[in-house]
Amino acid sequence: MFEMDQIFSQNAQVPDAVVSAAFDKAWSFVETDPLLAHNLKAVLHSRLRTYLECSVKNGERNTLTLANEAIRNLRAELAPSSRK
């Protein structure tokens, strides 16, 4: 039983590590993005992590792909609309 718990714990850590690495890549862009500057950092942080976790749950593991997709989603959700 201990061995199974250890394997489960290691598997849970892989997505966490991937999310953290992708978050760091994306955050360096997001925190200076003029299209997102009007948002609170706490909101940006929370939504970015949510997008990353969702993509990881769907099987994505490439940190650059994760970061770029999360940035696109964040901009689509929170950037001011150019339509009037």
Contacts in CASP RR format, 6 or more apart in sequence:
PFRMAT RR
TARGET T0000
AUTHOR 0000-0000-0000
METHOD contacts of the structure
MODEL  1
MFEMDQIFSQNAQVPDAVVSAAFDKAWSFVETDPLLAHNLKAVLHSRLRT
YLECSVKNGERNTLTLANEAIRNLRAELAPSSRK
15 53 0 8 1.000
15 56 0 8 1.000
15 57 0 8 1.000
18 56 0 8 1.000
18 61 0 8 1.000
18 63 0 8 1.000
18 66 0 8 1.000
19 49 0 8 1.000
19 52 0 8 1.000
19 53 0 8 1.000
19 56 0 8 1.000
19 66 0 8 1.000
21 63 0 8 1.000
22 52 0 8 1.000
22 56 0 8 1.000
22 63 0 8 1.000
22 64 0 8 1.000
22 66 0 8 1.000
22 67 0 8 1.000
22 70 0 8 1.000
23 48 0 8 1.000
23 49 0 8 1.000
23 52 0 8 1.000
23 67 0 8 1.000
25 63 0 8 1.000
25 64 0 8 1.000
25 66 0 8 1.000
25 67 0 8 1.000
26 48 0 8 1.000
26 52 0 8 1.000
26 66 0 8 1.000
26 67 0 8 1.000
26 68 0 8 1.000
26 70 0 8 1.000
26 71 0 8 1.000
27 45 0 8 1.000
27 48 0 8 1.000
29 67 0 8 1.000
29 71 0 8 1.000
30 36 0 8 1.000
30 44 0 8 1.000
30 48 0 8 1.000
30 71 0 8 1.000
30 74 0 8 1.000
31 41 0 8 1.000
31 44 0 8 1.000
33 71 0 8 1.000
33 75 0 8 1.000
35 75 0 8 1.000
35 79 0 8 1.000
35 80 0 8 1.000
36 44 0 8 1.000
36 74 0 8 1.000
36 75 0 8 1.000
36 78 0 8 1.000
36 79 0 8 1.000
38 80 0 8 1.000
39 78 0 8 1.000
43 78 0 8 1.000
44 74 0 8 1.000
44 78 0 8 1.000
47 74 0 8 1.000
47 77 0 8 1.000
47 78 0 8 1.000
48 70 0 8 1.000
48 71 0 8 1.000
48 74 0 8 1.000
51 69 0 8 1.000
51 70 0 8 1.000
51 73 0 8 1.000
51 74 0 8 1.000
52 66 0 8 1.000
52 67 0 8 1.000
52 70 0 8 1.000
55 66 0 8 1.000
55 69 0 8 1.000
55 70 0 8 1.000
56 66 0 8 1.000
60 66 0 8 1.000
60 69 0 8 1.000
END
